[in-house]
């Protein structure tokens, strides 16, 4: 269905069913669902998000996306685009549409990757984003409840804080969380994978570095950064 190249794809968490989100260079995120899991040849589109259209995006449109894995949250996506925008979209059963929920701090250049941390009992969400502006950020989103005035409440999220992580001079291309959402890994053109953890002051710092073997003579070695 995309009119330009597909730039990113990701399956939804299993509790949402067999769904697939795709981002494309035309600036649109499309969500497909396999209604019959026994017939995987049929994937009708059941939703779309105009994330980077109408002159907002560059040539690459949507560059990255990531699902929220919370079991008690409605379907939620974070989307990064070539305009530098990082936006959180949430599906509403009432309107049967995806709506913009939170606009996170924008990167000066295109977003290269976004990653939503697994939530294991936390009262907040964590999202990592990195861009061509050599900036890696961790966004902290507060969870809450909102009322529609008709004795019906729905879960909501709002931006609580964003922290820029000091990655040095290298450009960060990818970021990914561990299974518990407590350690963030980032990699880039410097040939180093950096591991980040949050301290008791809620500040993120690099606790280890994995250096690639550029000479091809040995395995990668983990080097702890001294404080």
URTA-V803999 format. One record per residue. RES is the residue in one small letter. PSI is psi in degrees with one decimal (* if undefined). OMEGA is omega in whole degrees, 0 to 359 (999 if undefined). Layout:
BEGIN
RES,PSI,OMEGA
RES,PSI,OMEGA
END
This chain:
BEGIN
x,-21.8,182
x,140.4,180
x,-13.5,177
x,-172.2,185
x,142.1,173
x,125.8,187
x,-22.2,182
x,148.3,177
x,149.7,175
x,134.3,175
x,148.5,177
x,160.0,173
x,150.2,190
x,-27.6,181
x,-13.4,177
x,-1.2,182
x,-176.3,183
x,84.9,181
x,154.4,181
x,127.8,176
x,135.9,179
x,140.3,174
x,144.5,184
x,168.6,182
x,-9.9,175
x,3.1,175
x,10.7,184
x,135.6,170
x,127.9,180
x,136.1,180
x,126.0,180
x,152.0,179
x,133.8,174
x,100.4,182
x,-43.0,178
x,107.9,183
x,-13.8,177
x,-7.5,179
x,86.1,185
x,9.6,174
x,-7.6,185
x,109.0,181
x,81.9,179
x,146.3,177
x,126.9,181
x,14.8,177
x,158.5,177
x,157.2,180
x,123.8,175
x,82.1,188
x,-40.9,186
x,49.3,180
x,172.2,179
x,31.0,178
x,2.0,181
x,-31.5,187
x,172.3,176
x,-155.9,184
x,-27.6,184
x,-9.5,177
x,-126.0,177
x,125.9,184
x,-21.9,183
x,155.9,176
x,160.2,180
x,137.1,180
x,149.1,167
x,128.4,184
x,3.6,182
x,127.5,183
x,-22.1,183
x,17.5,178
x,147.5,172
x,165.0,179
x,124.3,186
x,138.3,180
x,144.8,166
x,133.1,186
x,131.5,175
x,144.4,184
x,169.9,181
x,-10.6,175
x,-10.5,183
x,-4.2,182
x,141.1,173
x,114.9,189
x,145.6,177
x,126.5,179
x,142.4,182
x,139.7,179
x,133.7,179
x,123.9,177
x,-30.1,182
x,-46.6,181
x,-8.5,183
x,45.2,182
x,160.9,175
x,127.8,183
x,145.7,175
x,123.5,183
x,-47.7,183
x,134.8,170
x,115.0,181
x,162.3,179
x,133.8,187
x,144.4,172
x,150.0,182
x,-26.0,177
x,-171.3,186
x,147.6,176
x,133.0,180
x,-33.2,181
x,149.1,172
x,151.4,181
x,126.3,179
x,124.2,184
x,139.0,171
x,141.5,182
x,113.5,180
x,74.8,175
x,10.2,179
x,155.6,178
x,9.1,181
x,165.3,177
x,153.7,176
x,132.9,177
x,133.3,176
x,142.7,176
x,144.9,176
x,150.6,185
x,177.3,179
x,-5.6,175
x,12.5,179
x,26.3,182
x,132.8,173
x,124.4,182
x,148.8,168
x,121.5,181
x,134.5,178
x,121.5,182
x,128.9,179
x,134.4,178
x,146.2,180
x,-169.8,179
x,139.5,177
x,151.7,180
x,143.0,178
x,8.3,179
x,1.1,180
x,37.7,179
x,29.0,177
x,127.3,181
x,145.9,177
x,154.2,179
x,147.7,181
x,162.5,176
x,148.0,175
x,150.6,183
x,127.0,178
x,-43.5,180
x,160.7,174
x,136.3,180
x,132.8,175
x,127.5,181
x,137.6,182
x,100.4,182
x,1.8,185
x,-155.3,185
x,-9.6,186
x,151.2,177
x,132.2,180
x,125.9,183
x,-35.8,185
x,149.4,175
x,143.7,184
x,143.4,180
x,156.7,171
x,179.2,189
x,-23.7,179
x,-3.6,180
x,26.8,181
x,-18.4,180
x,130.2,178
x,130.8,175
x,137.1,177
x,147.4,179
x,157.9,182
x,-155.4,185
x,3.1,179
x,-2.5,180
x,19.7,183
x,136.6,171
x,122.6,181
x,139.0,179
x,131.2,187
x,140.1,176
x,157.1,180
x,135.0,178
x,-174.7,184
x,-14.6,176
x,7.2,181
x,22.7,177
x,139.8,181
x,134.7,179
x,155.2,179
x,124.9,182
x,-14.6,181
x,154.0,176
x,136.3,176
x,112.7,183
x,128.9,178
x,152.7,179
x,90.8,184
x,-19.6,181
x,-8.7,178
x,25.5,183
x,-3.5,182
x,174.5,181
x,160.1,177
x,145.7,182
x,139.3,178
x,127.1,182
x,116.8,180
x,134.4,178
x,129.7,179
x,142.1,181
x,*,999
END
